[in-house]
Each structure stands twice: as structure tokens, then as C-alpha cells.
């Protein structure tokens, strides 16, 4: 069994979601949102690092999947997001987790079938795939989507590696 910790990083709200995967089946484990809101940036980064370290210690994931930074217009926001991602990644690697990164487009493609899907479509697919009845916080749903993307991508990546490895 593989336990995947998905992370939707944010400097004010960081979503996390844990999924167990085995032989093409997956099961919801836990999800939530780390809220840092109005604290100064260094304090927010500490909260992200400490809370994720605690979550990793409690749930013992085998890998961390993190959404990559998407820069739209505000470079300052992108820099803060990058720092939040760094705090999350450090929480994982200090506990010996492998870290895999996925673009927002790749996550949407893996779950919905189109990289142009909106957040509501992604959240709906997360609920369907994990057989969850109640709605999730947006950032938690996004984090679970990153974890599920990893679950879907791993067999594909292995088949590609095996195929390319066998060529003369």
C-alpha cells in the first residue's frame, strides 16, 4: 500500500489530503486546511512546516505530491506561494519523504480529463473517486486532487519507463 500526502500550498491556506492506494484502488484517509491567515510571513511558514510535520508524523505517508507554483499576474503573491511550497516540501523531506511535483494543469487532466477544468469539476471528481458524500473545503479538495493525480500518474510513468527501458 502507498499512502500519498497531497499538498495544495498557500501562504494563508495550505490544503492537505491523504489517500491510500493499492493496485488501482484508493481510499480516503484524511484532509484539511492549515490556516495561517493574518500572521507575518515568517510565522505563517513556521505554522505550515510544523503542522505538516505533525500530520506526516501522525499519518506516516510514503510520498508527498505537491502542486507547482502557477504565476498569473502578481509576482509578489507568487513569491509568497513559493515560500509556502518550500516550507511544505521541507516538512516532507526532513521526514524522508520523496516529493513529486505536478502542475495545476496536470492535476486537472488526471482527474477530469481536461487541463482546463474548473475547481468545482475537480472537487466533484475528488468526491466521486473517493466516494465522499459531504463537500470538502476547497483547499482540501485541491490537495486530495494532487494526491489522486500522483496515484494515477505513477502506473503510467512506470509503463513509459519500462517501455523505453526495453528499446534497443
N, C-alpha and C positions, 0 to 999 in steps of 0.2 A: 504494500500500500504506500502511496505517496500522499503526503499532506502538503498542500500548496497554500502559502500565505500570499494573497494578492494585496497590493498596495495602490491606492489612488492618492498620491501625495498632494498636500496643500499646506500652505503656511498657517492657515487658520483652521481648516478642517482636513484631516487626513483619514481617509476611509481604509478599513482593513477587512479582509474576508478570508476565511479558511475553508478549504474544500478537501475532502479525502477522495482520492482517485485510485481505482484499481481495475485493470482490464476493461477499460471503456465505460465503466460506471463511476459515478461520483455522488458524493453525499455532502450536504451542508454540515459544517461544524460550528462556525461562529462568525459573527461580523459585527461591525460597529464603526463609530466615528470618534477619533481623537480630536477634541475641541481645545484650541489654544486661544482663539478669538482676540482679546484686546491686550495681551501681554506683549512686551517688547520682543523683537525678533529673536534675540539670543535665548530668551526664556521659552519662546514657542518651540525652538529647535530642541531644547533640552527636554521639554514635555514630550515631543514626538519620539525622541530617542528613548527616553525612559519608559514611556507607555508601550512602545513596540517591543522593547527589550523584555518587559514584563509579560506581554502577550506571547512572545516567542518562547519564553521560559515555561509558561503555563501550558501551551498547546503543542510544543515540540514539532513545528513544521519541518519538512525535509528540504524545502526550497522556497525562495521568495521570488515572486514575479511583480515587477514594478512598472507602472506606466511611465513612459518617457515624457519629457517636457514638450509641450506644444506652445510655441511662441506665436501670438497673434499680433497684437499691436503694442502692448505695454511692456517694454523691456524690463522695467523695474519689477513688475509682477512676475515676469519670467525668471528673474534672478532669485527672487524670494522662493519661488516654487522649486527652483533648482537646489536651493539650500535645504528646503524641507525634504526633497528627494534624497539628498546626501545624508541627512540625519536618519532617515528611514533605512537607507542602504547600510549605513554604519551599524545600526542596531542589528541588522541581519548578519553582516559579515563578522561582527565581534562574537557572534554565537555560531560561527562556522557554517552559515547557510550559503548555498550557491545563490547567486542573484541573476535573474534573467529579466531583460527589459523588452517591452512591447510598445509600439506606437499606438496612439489612440485609434488610428485607422485600422491597424491590425486586430485590435481587440474587437472593434465593431464588426469587422469582416468575419472573424472567427465565430462570433455569437449570432449575428443577424444575417450574414451573407452579403452585406454591403458595408463598405467603409464610410458611407455617408449616412448611416443610421443615426437617429437622434437618441437622446438619453432615455426617453420613455420606451422606445423599442428595445434598447439594451436591457433596461430594468425588467421589462416584460419577459424577455428571453431568460434572464437570470432566474426569475421566479419559476418559469416553466421548467427549465432544465434541472433545477434543484427541488422542484415540487414544493415550493413555499406558497402558502396561502396568503399571508399578510404582506403588505407593502414594506419595502426597506427604505432606510434613509438613502438619499441619492448617492452620497459618497461611499456608503457601504455596498450598495448595488454595483457601483463602478469598480470597487475593489474586488468583489466576487467575480465580476466580468473579466478582470485581469487574470485572476486565478484560473477561471474556466478557459480562457484563451490559452494559457500555458498547458493545461490538460489536453486541449485539442491540438496544439501545435507540436507537442513532444513526439507522438507517434509519426506524424508527418515528417518531422525533422529526422527521425531515426530511419524512416524508409528512404528518404533522399540520401542520407549518409551511406546507408547500406548499398543503395543502387550505384552511387558514384564510386564507392569503395570497391565495387566488383568490376568496374570497367577497366579494360586493358590500358 
